[in-house]
Structures are given as structure tokens and as C-alpha cells.
Amino acid sequence: EEQLGPAACAALLEHIKAEADLEPPFVLLVVSRGYQSRRLSICLQKHLPKTVAYVACPPAEFEAACREEALLFFEPIFDEARRLQEIGAGAVPGSLEALDSIRPGWQQAPSAAFPSQ
């Protein structure tokens, strides 16, 4: 996947205009998997016009969603962490160390198989 940049945001606005006959100003509610919501928020807030208010809608039960997503999306979570680093988004204190303890070297290479538990 490519990063969500200005061209993708412009295409999103064009799609909204074509499908919903809606132009800014409006509120854009985005429902996404919890592990993707931080990067989406950063990119959309950076590239959408100020006349589009962005509201992230992560899962209602954060702890339950994290437990579910960790099992279902183990590999994409590491990929998403790499993407956050690529756009210069700082990590929550302790999060990089936690990822390193689960999978040493995850920052350099694509994710491998699910670890044994």
C-alpha cells in the first residue's frame, strides 16, 4: 500500500463529491481497525483541507479490539508500526521496546510467521 498523501486525499474528496454530492465543509468519520487509526489520523489531518473535519472512530471497546486484532492482524500490526516510523510519527513511550521484545529486528524486515505462544 502506498502512503495516504495529497493525491489520495484529493481522490477521496472527488469520490465523496461524485457519490454523495457533498463538498467541504463537512465532517469525515472514518471507521478503521485500531492498529491503523493513528497513521490514518496523521495523514488525513495533514492532507485534508481545513474545511474537512476528521473524526476517527476506533472500535468502541479498545481493550477487546486490541486482543482481537493482535491475533487476527499480527503481521499487519508490525507493518503498520514500520509505516508510522516512515512518516515520522513518534511512538508511545515503551511501545518500540514492547515490539522489539515480541519480534527482535521487526523494523528492518517484513514480518515473519506468527510467534509461538
Buried (B, 14 or more C-beta within 10 A) or exposed (E): EEEBEEEBBEEBBEEBEEEEEEEBEEEBEBEBBBBBBBBBBBBBEEBBEEEBEBEBEBBEEEEEBBEBBEEEBBBBBBBBBBBBEEEEBEBEEEEBEEBEEEBEEBEEEEBEEEEEE
